[in-house]
Amino acid sequence: MPLSQLPYWRLSGFYFFYFACLGILVPYWSLYLKWEGFSPSQIGELTAILMASRIIAPNIWGWLADYYSRRMRIVRLASFATIIVFAAIFIDQSYLSVALVLMLFSFFWNASLPQVEVTTLQHLGEHSHHYSKIRLWGSIGFIVIVMVLGNLLEQFEPKIIPIALLISITGIWLFSLSVPESSNTSEHSTISLKTILKRPSVIAFLLICLLMQASHGPYYTFYSIYLEQHDYSSSVIGQLWALGVMSEVIIFLVMHRWLPKFGLRNVFMVSLLLTSLRWLLIAAFPQNLPALIMAQFLHAASYGSFHASAIAWVHRHFIGNTQGRGQALYSSASFGIGGVIGSLFSGYLWDSPGAAWTFIIASVLSFLGFIVAYRWLKETDSILR
């Protein structure tokens, strides 16, 4: 299907603002929490709370979307609720208040992406391998906000971070109003979700996603603080984050050719190995800028190629009226359970045994994911549907 026949820019605009929001949360939210006076363990706990609702929330929203087949209506309502809930962050910055706001914010915010992923893939139909051409605009949104906010933080205090986040959330809601519902052209299947989840390859896939995201815990929670501790400026920190996502954009531009050529299993395994190397570089060479730059280029593997492959895997294995719940399970296993594990272990280990060992443990987790993929991800994946 030519991209001109899709609501290309409306979908792309949604991804732009959604990942702009992520571009604030991931590099800068921990800096904001540190500025507010929270300890490393509290920062880890608050980040875990942000992730924890992703275990349950996407599955609730996914069930509603599959049952009512009105995905974008659900996204619009939840996105508007996200704005209302997050605005409460400006009222009180105590630990309990921030924890409650983050929990509710995450519950509503996580309604959006899995259902928009399904909507995008349904609009693409049999050309689902072109998904990355739309998704790359999310990476561009991430890059823009990371660069802009990094430079602004050279001049202003971190109190501008929640303001930027509120603006991005509003952009998500506005673009959700413009995205049309998709007609579900996928086959209706009598296979139940329970039957799908009994397949060894699907269990292995979800475990791999959990381990991969858990390995990102130190990076997403403490990377900016790590760089700050080694005397990098806010603008350099922002540039390093942006560099990683730029490499992700490049990968998204070629994934529609690579997936059919190399197969999902091979892309998964290479992504996991390169991720292990990435965390080792960050652990060993924090004061070596060329090594950190090389590590950021590996974001193309640790997120770009891995995520594109994961979306394709879900689209193939969760068919018919299980699509919304399939995307939700992917989100729950990886960004939910994996994110909570990663945030907690990095928060508790950051001061002792220290940052380097925390990233080494992250490297071990992604390598365990490689072993699982090599041993149990045996299902053929040579032809994308």
DRENDO-1510 file (C-alpha; in Angstrom, 1 decimal, always signed):
<recs>
REC; n; res; u; v; w
REC; 1; MET; +0.0; +0.0; +0.0 .
REC; 2; PRO; +1.5; +3.4; -1.0 .
REC; 3; LEU; +2.1; +5.6; +2.1 .
REC; 4; SER; +0.0; +8.3; +0.3 .
REC; 5; GLN; -3.1; +6.1; +0.9 .
REC; 6; LEU; -2.5; +6.0; +4.7 .
REC; 7; PRO; -3.2; +8.7; +7.3 .
REC; 8; TYR; +0.6; +8.9; +7.3 .
REC; 9; TRP; +1.2; +12.3; +8.8 .
REC; 10; ARG; -1.5; +11.9; +11.5 .
REC; 11; LEU; +0.0; +8.6; +12.7 .
REC; 12; SER; +3.5; +10.1; +12.4 .
REC; 13; GLY; +2.4; +13.1; +14.5 .
REC; 14; PHE; +1.1; +10.9; +17.2 .
REC; 15; TYR; +4.4; +8.9; +17.3 .
REC; 16; PHE; +6.4; +12.2; +17.3 .
REC; 17; PHE; +4.7; +13.5; +20.5 .
REC; 18; TYR; +4.5; +10.1; +22.2 .
REC; 19; PHE; +8.2; +9.6; +21.9 .
REC; 20; ALA; +8.9; +13.2; +22.6 .
REC; 21; CYS; +7.2; +12.5; +26.0 .
REC; 22; LEU; +9.5; +9.5; +26.4 .
REC; 23; GLY; +12.5; +11.7; +25.4 .
REC; 24; ILE; +11.7; +13.8; +28.5 .
REC; 25; LEU; +11.0; +11.0; +30.9 .
REC; 26; VAL; +14.0; +8.8; +30.0 .
REC; 27; PRO; +17.0; +11.2; +30.0 .
REC; 28; TYR; +15.7; +14.0; +32.2 .
REC; 29; TRP; +13.1; +12.8; +34.7 .
REC; 30; SER; +15.7; +11.3; +37.0 .
REC; 31; LEU; +17.5; +14.6; +36.9 .
REC; 32; TYR; +14.3; +16.4; +37.9 .
REC; 33; LEU; +13.8; +13.9; +40.8 .
REC; 34; LYS; +17.4; +14.4; +41.9 .
REC; 35; TRP; +16.8; +18.2; +41.8 .
REC; 36; GLU; +13.8; +17.7; +44.0 .
REC; 37; GLY; +16.0; +16.0; +46.5 .
REC; 38; PHE; +15.1; +12.3; +46.1 .
REC; 39; SER; +17.8; +9.7; +46.9 .
REC; 40; PRO; +19.0; +7.1; +44.3 .
REC; 41; SER; +16.9; +4.4; +45.9 .
REC; 42; GLN; +13.8; +6.7; +45.8 .
REC; 43; ILE; +14.5; +7.6; +42.2 .
REC; 44; GLY; +14.7; +3.9; +41.3 .
REC; 45; GLU; +11.4; +3.3; +43.2 .
REC; 46; LEU; +9.6; +6.2; +41.5 .
REC; 47; THR; +10.9; +5.0; +38.1 .
REC; 48; ALA; +9.7; +1.5; +38.9 .
REC; 49; ILE; +6.2; +2.9; +39.8 .
REC; 50; LEU; +6.2; +4.6; +36.4 .
REC; 51; MET; +6.9; +1.2; +34.8 .
REC; 52; ALA; +4.8; -0.9; +37.2 .
REC; 53; SER; +1.4; +0.1; +35.8 .
REC; 54; ARG; +2.6; -1.1; +32.4 .
REC; 55; ILE; +2.3; -4.6; +33.7 .
REC; 56; ILE; -1.5; -4.3; +34.1 .
REC; 57; ALA; -2.7; -1.2; +32.3 .
REC; 58; PRO; -2.0; -2.2; +28.7 .
REC; 59; ASN; -3.8; -5.5; +29.2 .
REC; 60; ILE; -6.9; -3.8; +30.5 .
REC; 61; TRP; -6.9; -1.3; +27.7 .
REC; 62; GLY; -6.1; -4.0; +25.2 .
REC; 63; TRP; -9.0; -6.1; +26.3 .
REC; 64; LEU; -11.4; -3.2; +26.0 .
REC; 65; ALA; -10.0; -2.3; +22.5 .
REC; 66; ASP; -10.3; -5.9; +21.2 .
REC; 67; TYR; -13.8; -6.2; +22.7 .
REC; 68; TYR; -15.3; -2.9; +21.5 .
REC; 69; SER; -13.1; -2.5; +18.3 .
REC; 70; ARG; -12.8; +1.2; +19.0 .
REC; 71; ARG; -9.1; +1.6; +19.6 .
REC; 72; MET; -8.7; +5.3; +18.8 .
REC; 73; ARG; -11.7; +6.3; +20.9 .
REC; 74; ILE; -10.0; +4.6; +23.9 .
REC; 75; VAL; -6.7; +6.3; +23.0 .
REC; 76; ARG; -8.4; +9.7; +22.9 .
REC; 77; LEU; -10.2; +9.3; +26.2 .
REC; 78; ALA; -7.1; +8.0; +28.0 .
REC; 79; SER; -4.8; +10.7; +26.5 .
REC; 80; PHE; -7.1; +13.4; +27.8 .
REC; 81; ALA; -7.2; +11.8; +31.3 .
REC; 82; THR; -3.3; +11.7; +31.2 .
REC; 83; ILE; -3.2; +15.5; +30.8 .
REC; 84; ILE; -5.6; +16.0; +33.8 .
REC; 85; VAL; -3.7; +13.5; +36.0 .
REC; 86; PHE; -0.2; +14.8; +35.3 .
REC; 87; ALA; -1.2; +18.4; +35.9 .
REC; 88; ALA; -1.3; +17.4; +39.6 .
REC; 89; ILE; +2.5; +17.2; +39.7 .
REC; 90; PHE; +2.6; +21.0; +40.1 .
REC; 91; ILE; +0.6; +20.8; +43.3 .
REC; 92; ASP; +2.8; +18.8; +45.6 .
REC; 93; GLN; +6.3; +17.3; +45.1 .
REC; 94; SER; +6.4; +15.0; +48.2 .
REC; 95; TYR; +7.4; +11.4; +47.6 .
REC; 96; LEU; +3.9; +10.0; +48.1 .
REC; 97; SER; +2.3; +12.6; +46.0 .
REC; 98; VAL; +4.7; +12.2; +43.1 .
REC; 99; ALA; +4.4; +8.4; +43.4 .
REC; 100; LEU; +0.6; +8.7; +43.1 .
REC; 101; VAL; +0.7; +11.0; +40.1 .
REC; 102; LEU; +3.2; +8.8; +38.3 .
REC; 103; MET; +1.1; +5.7; +38.9 .
REC; 104; LEU; -2.1; +7.3; +37.5 .
REC; 105; PHE; -0.2; +9.0; +34.7 .
REC; 106; SER; +1.4; +5.8; +33.6 .
REC; 107; PHE; -2.0; +3.9; +33.8 .
REC; 108; PHE; -3.6; +6.3; +31.3 .
REC; 109; TRP; -0.6; +7.0; +29.2 .
REC; 110; ASN; +0.1; +3.3; +28.6 .
REC; 111; ALA; -3.4; +2.9; +27.0 .
REC; 112; SER; -2.1; +4.7; +23.9 .
REC; 113; LEU; +0.9; +3.1; +22.3 .
REC; 114; PRO; -0.1; -0.6; +22.0 .
REC; 115; GLN; -3.5; +0.3; +20.4 .
REC; 116; VAL; -1.9; +2.8; +18.0 .
REC; 117; GLU; +0.6; +0.1; +17.0 .
REC; 118; VAL; -2.4; -2.2; +16.2 .
REC; 119; THR; -4.1; +0.7; +14.3 .
REC; 120; THR; -1.0; +1.5; +12.3 .
REC; 121; LEU; -0.4; -2.2; +11.4 .
REC; 122; GLN; -4.1; -2.6; +10.4 .
REC; 123; HIS; -3.9; +0.5; +8.2 .
REC; 124; LEU; -0.7; -1.0; +6.6 .
REC; 125; GLY; -2.4; -4.4; +6.0 .
REC; 126; GLU; -0.1; -6.8; +4.1 .
REC; 127; HIS; +2.6; -4.1; +4.0 .
REC; 128; SER; +3.2; -4.2; +7.7 .
REC; 129; HIS; +7.0; -4.4; +7.2 .
REC; 130; HIS; +6.8; -0.7; +6.3 .
REC; 131; TYR; +5.8; +0.0; +9.9 .
REC; 132; SER; +9.2; +1.4; +10.6 .
REC; 133; LYS; +8.7; +4.2; +8.1 .
REC; 134; ILE; +6.0; +5.6; +10.3 .
REC; 135; ARG; +7.6; +4.7; +13.6 .
REC; 136; LEU; +10.8; +6.6; +12.8 .
REC; 137; TRP; +8.9; +9.9; +13.4 .
REC; 138; GLY; +8.7; +8.8; +17.1 .
REC; 139; SER; +12.5; +8.7; +17.1 .
REC; 140; ILE; +12.7; +12.1; +15.5 .
REC; 141; GLY; +10.4; +13.5; +18.2 .
REC; 142; PHE; +12.7; +11.9; +20.8 .
REC; 143; ILE; +15.8; +13.5; +19.2 .
REC; 144; VAL; +14.2; +17.0; +18.9 .
REC; 145; ILE; +13.0; +17.2; +22.5 .
REC; 146; VAL; +16.3; +15.7; +23.9 .
REC; 147; MET; +18.3; +18.3; +22.0 .
REC; 148; VAL; +16.1; +21.3; +22.8 .
REC; 149; LEU; +15.6; +20.4; +26.5 .
REC; 150; GLY; +19.3; +19.6; +27.0 .
REC; 151; ASN; +20.2; +23.1; +25.8 .
REC; 152; LEU; +17.4; +24.7; +27.8 .
REC; 153; LEU; +18.7; +23.0; +31.0 .
REC; 154; GLU; +22.0; +24.9; +30.5 .
REC; 155; GLN; +20.0; +28.1; +31.2 .
REC; 156; PHE; +17.1; +27.1; +33.3 .
REC; 157; GLU; +16.5; +24.9; +36.4 .
REC; 158; PRO; +15.0; +21.4; +36.0 .
REC; 159; LYS; +11.6; +22.7; +37.1 .
REC; 160; ILE; +11.0; +23.2; +33.3 .
REC; 161; ILE; +11.0; +19.4; +32.8 .
REC; 162; PRO; +7.4; +18.7; +33.9 .
REC; 163; ILE; +6.2; +21.7; +31.9 .
REC; 164; ALA; +7.8; +20.2; +28.8 .
REC; 165; LEU; +6.2; +16.9; +29.6 .
REC; 166; LEU; +2.7; +18.4; +29.9 .
REC; 167; ILE; +3.1; +20.1; +26.5 .
REC; 168; SER; +4.1; +16.8; +24.9 .
REC; 169; ILE; +1.2; +14.9; +26.5 .
REC; 170; THR; -1.2; +17.6; +25.1 .
REC; 171; GLY; +0.3; +17.0; +21.6 .
REC; 172; ILE; -0.4; +13.2; +22.0 .
REC; 173; TRP; -4.1; +14.0; +22.7 .
REC; 174; LEU; -4.4; +16.5; +19.9 .
REC; 175; PHE; -3.0; +14.1; +17.3 .
REC; 176; SER; -5.1; +11.2; +18.6 .
REC; 177; LEU; -8.2; +13.3; +17.7 .
REC; 178; SER; -7.1; +13.2; +14.0 .
REC; 179; VAL; -6.2; +9.5; +13.6 .
REC; 180; PRO; -9.0; +7.5; +12.1 .
REC; 181; GLU; -10.2; +4.1; +13.3 .
REC; 182; SER; -8.8; +1.3; +11.1 .
REC; 183; SER; -10.9; -1.4; +9.5 .
REC; 184; ASN; -9.8; -4.7; +11.0 .
REC; 185; THR; -8.7; -6.5; +7.8 .
REC; 186; SER; -6.9; -9.2; +9.7 .
REC; 187; GLU; -8.3; -12.7; +9.7 .
REC; 188; HIS; -10.8; -13.7; +12.4 .
REC; 189; SER; -9.3; -16.6; +14.3 .
REC; 190; THR; -10.9; -19.1; +16.6 .
REC; 191; ILE; -7.5; -19.5; +18.4 .
REC; 192; SER; -7.7; -18.2; +21.9 .
REC; 193; LEU; -5.2; -16.1; +23.6 .
REC; 194; LYS; -4.6; -18.9; +26.1 .
REC; 195; THR; -3.7; -21.3; +23.3 .
REC; 196; ILE; -1.2; -18.8; +21.8 .
REC; 197; LEU; +0.5; -18.2; +25.1 .
REC; 198; LYS; +1.1; -22.0; +25.5 .
REC; 199; ARG; +3.4; -22.0; +22.5 .
REC; 200; PRO; +7.1; -22.3; +23.6 .
REC; 201; SER; +8.2; -19.7; +21.0 .
REC; 202; VAL; +5.8; -17.2; +22.4 .
REC; 203; ILE; +6.8; -17.8; +26.0 .
REC; 204; ALA; +10.5; -17.5; +24.9 .
REC; 205; PHE; +9.7; -14.2; +23.1 .
REC; 206; LEU; +8.1; -12.6; +26.1 .
REC; 207; LEU; +10.9; -13.7; +28.4 .
REC; 208; ILE; +13.5; -12.3; +25.9 .
REC; 209; CYS; +11.6; -9.0; +25.9 .
REC; 210; LEU; +11.6; -8.9; +29.7 .
REC; 211; LEU; +15.3; -9.6; +29.9 .
REC; 212; MET; +16.1; -7.0; +27.2 .
REC; 213; GLN; +14.1; -4.3; +28.9 .
REC; 214; ALA; +15.4; -5.1; +32.4 .
REC; 215; SER; +18.9; -4.7; +31.0 .
REC; 216; HIS; +18.0; -1.1; +30.0 .
REC; 217; GLY; +17.2; -0.3; +33.7 .
REC; 218; PRO; +20.5; +1.5; +34.6 .
REC; 219; TYR; +20.5; +3.3; +31.2 .
REC; 220; TYR; +17.0; +4.6; +31.4 .
REC; 221; THR; +17.1; +5.4; +35.1 .
REC; 222; PHE; +20.6; +6.7; +35.7 .
REC; 223; TYR; +22.5; +7.3; +32.5 .
REC; 224; SER; +22.1; +11.1; +32.6 .
REC; 225; ILE; +23.1; +11.1; +36.3 .
REC; 226; TYR; +26.1; +8.8; +35.4 .
REC; 227; LEU; +27.3; +11.2; +32.8 .
REC; 228; GLU; +26.7; +14.2; +35.1 .
REC; 229; GLN; +28.9; +12.5; +37.7 .
REC; 230; HIS; +31.7; +12.3; +35.2 .
REC; 231; ASP; +31.4; +16.0; +34.5 .
REC; 232; TYR; +29.5; +16.0; +31.2 .
REC; 233; SER; +27.4; +19.1; +30.6 .
REC; 234; SER; +23.6; +19.0; +30.1 .
REC; 235; SER; +24.0; +19.8; +26.4 .
REC; 236; VAL; +26.6; +17.0; +25.9 .
REC; 237; ILE; +24.3; +14.6; +27.7 .
REC; 238; GLY; +21.4; +15.6; +25.5 .
REC; 239; GLN; +23.6; +15.1; +22.4 .
REC; 240; LEU; +24.6; +11.6; +23.4 .
REC; 241; TRP; +20.9; +10.7; +24.0 .
REC; 242; ALA; +20.1; +12.2; +20.6 .
REC; 243; LEU; +22.9; +10.3; +18.9 .
REC; 244; GLY; +21.6; +7.0; +20.1 .
REC; 245; VAL; +18.1; +7.7; +18.7 .
REC; 246; MET; +19.6; +9.0; +15.4 .
REC; 247; SER; +21.1; +5.6; +15.0 .
REC; 248; GLU; +17.7; +4.1; +15.7 .
REC; 249; VAL; +16.2; +6.3; +12.9 .
REC; 250; ILE; +18.7; +4.9; +10.4 .
REC; 251; ILE; +17.8; +1.4; +11.4 .
REC; 252; PHE; +14.1; +2.1; +11.0 .
REC; 253; LEU; +14.7; +3.3; +7.4 .
REC; 254; VAL; +16.1; -0.1; +6.4 .
REC; 255; MET; +14.2; -2.6; +8.6 .
REC; 256; HIS; +11.5; -3.2; +6.0 .
REC; 257; ARG; +14.2; -4.8; +3.9 .
REC; 258; TRP; +16.2; -6.5; +6.6 .
REC; 259; LEU; +13.4; -8.3; +8.3 .
REC; 260; PRO; +12.3; -10.4; +5.3 .
REC; 261; LYS; +16.0; -10.9; +4.3 .
REC; 262; PHE; +17.5; -12.0; +7.7 .
REC; 263; GLY; +14.5; -13.3; +9.6 .
REC; 264; LEU; +13.2; -12.3; +13.1 .
REC; 265; ARG; +15.2; -14.8; +15.1 .
REC; 266; ASN; +18.5; -13.8; +13.6 .
REC; 267; VAL; +17.8; -10.1; +14.1 .
REC; 268; PHE; +16.8; -10.8; +17.7 .
REC; 269; MET; +20.0; -12.6; +18.5 .
REC; 270; VAL; +22.3; -10.0; +17.0 .
REC; 271; SER; +20.4; -7.2; +18.7 .
REC; 272; LEU; +20.9; -9.0; +22.1 .
REC; 273; LEU; +24.6; -9.6; +21.6 .
REC; 274; LEU; +25.2; -6.0; +20.6 .
REC; 275; THR; +23.2; -4.8; +23.6 .
REC; 276; SER; +25.5; -6.8; +25.9 .
REC; 277; LEU; +28.5; -5.1; +24.3 .
REC; 278; ARG; +26.9; -1.7; +24.7 .
REC; 279; TRP; +26.4; -2.0; +28.5 .
REC; 280; LEU; +30.0; -3.2; +28.9 .
REC; 281; LEU; +31.4; -0.2; +27.0 .
REC; 282; ILE; +29.4; +2.2; +29.2 .
REC; 283; ALA; +30.6; +0.4; +32.4 .
REC; 284; ALA; +34.2; +0.3; +31.4 .
REC; 285; PHE; +34.8; +3.7; +29.7 .
REC; 286; PRO; +32.6; +6.4; +31.3 .
REC; 287; GLN; +35.3; +9.1; +30.8 .
REC; 288; ASN; +36.1; +8.0; +27.2 .
REC; 289; LEU; +33.8; +10.0; +24.9 .
REC; 290; PRO; +34.6; +8.0; +21.7 .
REC; 291; ALA; +33.7; +4.8; +23.6 .
REC; 292; LEU; +30.4; +6.4; +24.8 .
REC; 293; ILE; +29.6; +7.5; +21.2 .
REC; 294; MET; +30.2; +4.0; +20.0 .
REC; 295; ALA; +27.9; +2.7; +22.7 .
REC; 296; GLN; +25.2; +5.2; +21.7 .
REC; 297; PHE; +25.4; +4.0; +18.1 .
REC; 298; LEU; +24.6; +0.5; +19.4 .
REC; 299; HIS; +21.2; +1.9; +20.4 .
REC; 300; ALA; +20.3; +1.0; +16.8 .
REC; 301; ALA; +20.5; -2.7; +18.0 .
REC; 302; SER; +19.3; -2.5; +21.6 .
REC; 303; TYR; +16.2; -0.6; +20.7 .
REC; 304; GLY; +15.8; +0.0; +17.0 .
REC; 305; SER; +16.2; -3.4; +15.4 .
REC; 306; PHE; +14.9; -5.2; +18.5 .
REC; 307; HIS; +11.7; -3.2; +18.8 .
REC; 308; ALA; +10.9; -3.4; +15.1 .
REC; 309; SER; +11.4; -7.2; +15.2 .
REC; 310; ALA; +9.3; -7.5; +18.3 .
REC; 311; ILE; +6.4; -5.6; +16.8 .
REC; 312; ALA; +6.6; -7.8; +13.7 .
REC; 313; TRP; +6.7; -10.9; +15.9 .
REC; 314; VAL; +3.5; -9.9; +17.8 .
REC; 315; HIS; +1.7; -9.0; +14.6 .
REC; 316; ARG; +2.4; -12.5; +13.2 .
REC; 317; HIS; +1.6; -14.6; +16.3 .
REC; 318; PHE; -1.3; -12.7; +17.8 .
REC; 319; ILE; -3.9; -12.7; +15.0 .
REC; 320; GLY; -7.5; -11.8; +14.7 .
REC; 321; ASN; -9.2; -10.5; +17.8 .
REC; 322; THR; -6.0; -11.1; +19.9 .
REC; 323; GLN; -4.0; -8.3; +18.3 .
REC; 324; GLY; -4.6; -5.6; +20.9 .
REC; 325; ARG; -3.9; -8.0; +23.8 .
REC; 326; GLY; -0.8; -9.2; +22.0 .
REC; 327; GLN; +0.7; -5.8; +21.8 .
REC; 328; ALA; -0.4; -5.2; +25.4 .
REC; 329; LEU; +1.4; -8.3; +26.6 .
REC; 330; TYR; +4.5; -7.3; +24.7 .
REC; 331; SER; +4.4; -3.9; +26.5 .
REC; 332; SER; +3.6; -5.5; +29.9 .
REC; 333; ALA; +6.4; -8.1; +29.7 .
REC; 334; SER; +9.1; -5.7; +28.4 .
REC; 335; PHE; +8.4; -2.1; +29.5 .
REC; 336; GLY; +6.3; -3.3; +32.5 .
REC; 337; ILE; +7.8; -6.3; +34.3 .
REC; 338; GLY; +11.2; -5.8; +32.7 .
REC; 339; GLY; +11.2; -2.1; +33.3 .
REC; 340; VAL; +10.3; -2.5; +37.0 .
REC; 341; ILE; +13.1; -5.1; +37.5 .
REC; 342; GLY; +15.6; -2.9; +35.7 .
REC; 343; SER; +14.6; +0.3; +37.6 .
REC; 344; LEU; +14.7; -1.5; +41.0 .
REC; 345; PHE; +17.9; -3.3; +40.7 .
REC; 346; SER; +19.7; -0.3; +39.3 .
REC; 347; GLY; +18.4; +1.9; +42.1 .
REC; 348; TYR; +19.4; -0.5; +44.8 .
REC; 349; LEU; +22.9; -1.3; +43.4 .
REC; 350; TRP; +23.8; +2.2; +42.1 .
REC; 351; ASP; +25.6; +3.3; +45.3 .
REC; 352; SER; +27.0; -0.1; +46.2 .
REC; 353; PRO; +28.5; -2.1; +44.4 .
REC; 354; GLY; +28.4; +1.0; +42.1 .
REC; 355; ALA; +27.6; +2.2; +38.6 .
REC; 356; ALA; +30.1; +0.0; +36.7 .
REC; 357; TRP; +28.8; -3.2; +38.3 .
REC; 358; THR; +25.2; -2.2; +37.7 .
REC; 359; PHE; +25.9; -1.9; +33.9 .
REC; 360; ILE; +27.8; -5.2; +34.0 .
REC; 361; ILE; +24.8; -6.9; +35.4 .
REC; 362; ALA; +22.7; -5.3; +32.7 .
REC; 363; SER; +25.1; -6.8; +30.1 .
REC; 364; VAL; +24.6; -10.2; +31.7 .
REC; 365; LEU; +20.8; -9.9; +31.5 .
REC; 366; SER; +20.8; -9.1; +27.7 .
REC; 367; PHE; +23.2; -12.0; +27.2 .
REC; 368; LEU; +20.7; -14.3; +29.0 .
REC; 369; GLY; +18.2; -13.1; +26.5 .
REC; 370; PHE; +20.5; -14.2; +23.7 .
REC; 371; ILE; +20.8; -17.7; +25.2 .
REC; 372; VAL; +17.0; -17.9; +25.4 .
REC; 373; ALA; +16.6; -16.8; +21.8 .
REC; 374; TYR; +19.3; -19.3; +20.6 .
REC; 375; ARG; +17.8; -22.2; +22.6 .
REC; 376; TRP; +14.0; -21.7; +22.3 .
REC; 377; LEU; +13.1; -19.2; +19.6 .
REC; 378; LYS; +13.0; -21.9; +17.0 .
REC; 379; GLU; +9.8; -21.1; +15.1 .
REC; 380; THR; +10.3; -20.3; +11.4 .
REC; 381; ASP; +10.2; -16.6; +10.6 .
REC; 382; SER; +11.4; -16.4; +7.0 .
REC; 383; ILE; +8.1; -14.9; +5.7 .
REC; 384; LEU; +6.4; -11.9; +7.1 .
REC; 385; ARG; +2.7; -12.0; +6.7 .
</recs>
